[in-house]
Amino acid sequence: MKLRHQFTCPLELVHDMIKGKWKPIILWRLRLGKTSLSKLEKDIEGISQKMLLEHLKELIEFGFVDKKTYEGYPLHVDYFLTKPHGERILEALKIMQQIGIDYLLERDQEEELRKRGIIS
């Protein structure tokens, strides 16, 4: 994905970097620490491996995520949030998560949040 050369404000650039259905979810999952591609695919319900790889590639290009490749067979790669950009975008995602929780609680969706383990 290419970034715009003309924009209204820097928020537009960050929006372009993380927009889409999966990028915020990938970043949110990576808050738990380093993980493999197969674990990410398993943990993120509904994402295809192709889409996951595309989004990881873009998140790496934008400096939010990095990967470590281990030698040996079978090939093993771990993905993780970078310092400082990956960890800083996580701060914004935490705020968004809380807004979502508040919204659902206001609409009597507490049980759904409990089922998903989001609240206790």
Buried (B, 14 or more C-beta within 10 A) or exposed (E): EEEEEEEEEEEEEBEBBBEBEBBBBBBBBBEEEBBBBEBBBEBBEEBEEEBBBBBBEBBBEBEBBBBEEEEEEEEEBBBBBBEEBBEEBBEEBEEEBEEEBEEBEEEEEEEEBEEEEEEE
